[in-house]
């Protein structure tokens, strides 16, 4: 996955919790005093991710619903553009020719 | 595992990302006991019936799902921005349509008013054409009205002059109605005062000096019919009256007052 999507490497690092879990396990292996700190860091990261998810716009609906709404809005804009073009260019009154 | 993955992906596609993301983060809950067990299994290097392996695999899978959902959430964020732009476009188009609607309504109102007024004018034109009168007749009628001193006093009128712009009592008695009311039961030699006037024997004092008290009236001529007026000269019409009429049309003297 990392080789196929190199551009998303930095994003994966931000989203992935595995490095933090690995750090905690390593601290436990070494029986160091930093285990608690690593766990706190892990918890903080999860909390930040929750806050980040809560602030993200547009995730109230599923992707399919959002795509459907997007198509509907595009159709609306297209239809209204056509209507406006039609009514602005339409000559409703026949001007009588001077005889 | 594959079935579980396919079911999970189907379920995930139908659910909003806002619900799925916390779910992947907390299932299984990454608590201290789980990590301790993993660390212990690593340090002991003892096979634990594959349980720690399963937990690790589950952890990796959850991490993968979480990353995938975050990617989808970011895409949805971009789509949401595009939707906001489109919504603004739609609002702008709606405003334009409403503006056009107002202008159309205003134009329709103006045109309806103009058409109504034009129709009324056409009706008036048709009505005028049906009841058309020649200007010569109207001028003659106006001349006849003004010739009787009804619209303006004569130039030589002074206070004390018995002449009035309306028929006086004496004139009424000397006219046809007066003659009809004075039947032959009273009077001199079987003649009525009206008859005396009709015969031209009324004293000059009582004889009104008006343009219409002419020889035509003295012979008992009927008042000229209204329909034949325009073709005849008005009785008593003479040059003096013509001058009076011309002067009266521009005269702005005060109106006469009753002598009584």
Interface residues (C-beta under 8 A of the other chain):
Chain A: X1 X8 X11 X12 X15 X16 X17 X18 X21 X24 X25 X28 X29 X39 X42 X46 X49 X50 X53 X54 X56 X57 X58 X59 X60 X61 X62 X63 X64 X66 X67 X69 X70 X73 X74 X76 X77 X80 X81 X83 X84 X87 X88
Chain B: X13 X14 X15 X16 X17 X18 X21 X22 X25 X30 X32 X35 X36 X38 X39 X40 X42 X43 X59 X60 X63 X64 X66 X67 X70 X71 X72 X73 X74 X75 X76 X77 X79 X80 X81 X82 X83 X86 X87 X89 X90 X93 X94 X96 X97 X100
